[in-house]
Amino acid sequence: MPRIKRIDHVAVVVADLDEATAFWQDALGLPIAALKEEPAEKAVVAFLPVNGSEIELVKPTAGDSGTAKFLAKRGPGMHHLCLEVEDLDGMLARLKARGVRLIHDEPVEKPNGVRYAFVHPKSAHGVLVELYEKPA
Amino acid sequence: MPRIKRIDHVAVVVADLDEATAFWQDALGLPIAALKEEPAEKAVVAFLPVNGSEIELVKPTAGDSGTAKFLAKRGPGMHHLCLEVEDLDGMLARLKARGVRLIHDEPVEKPNGVRYAFVHPKSAHGVLVELYEKPA
């Protein structure tokens, strides 16, 4: 039975990681647990755990990525909301049956076994929703 | 010692609560636990718990509120990120000492004892951050 388990992360697009770190880590006190170059996303991502969820600061590293275009058009801010799902295939089937528009009709699998799919913001009231499933 | 405890909620501004319910509750399967008229915020808010955090769907009920202006300017989407804080007074003092711009210099107290303050998005890289403290 497909179901949403938790908020996995809120992704924030930033223009400058040092300035973002000064606010999120130094001022708010959320330590950056990891900082990773993500070539597939053309971004550097800082991961700040908060009680089982994460805030992810995403700094685009190339001008032609989705987050770079978002930054150029809207400025820095919340980019997407990622929800952990149990039974991602079942969830996507249910969404399709209800006419929800998906960016990925089938889950994309990462090398680490994580599978994800994005819902189109037109079907989620302006929110870019990522659905993600951990490997069994 | 001031610290962030968890993501309390992600607030999403919506234009139509029935349509939003069709996606968030009926399709994704997140039940609406409460639906409240919030006169102070000039909005109706649907609360969808997700493993100790919440997604809040905010439908403005008057044209002159902050969320109504957001909706008119940017369309529906993620509006703010609320973090639960331990020692809100200490947190605000630390933020001010670091030059972080606040919308509320002092906490606002609700009738139920909850205290909150918003950080200005210019100081939080485009994210409207709400800091909130439960009554002791």
Interface residues (C-beta under 8 A of the other chain):
Chain A: P2 R3 I4 K5 R6 I7 V10 V12 V13 V14 A15 E19 A20 A22 F23 D26 A27 L28 G29 L30 V50 N51 G52 S53 I55 L57 R74 G75 P76 G77 M78 L81 L83 M91 R94 L95 R98 V100 P121 S123 A124 H125 G126 V127 V129
Chain B: P2 R3 I4 K5 R6 I7 V10 V12 V13 V14 A15 E19 A20 A22 F23 W24 D26 A27 L28 G29 L30 V50 N51 G52 S53 I55 L57 R74 G75 P76 G77 M78 L81 L83 M91 R94 L95 R98 V100 P121 S123 A124 H125 G126 V127 V129
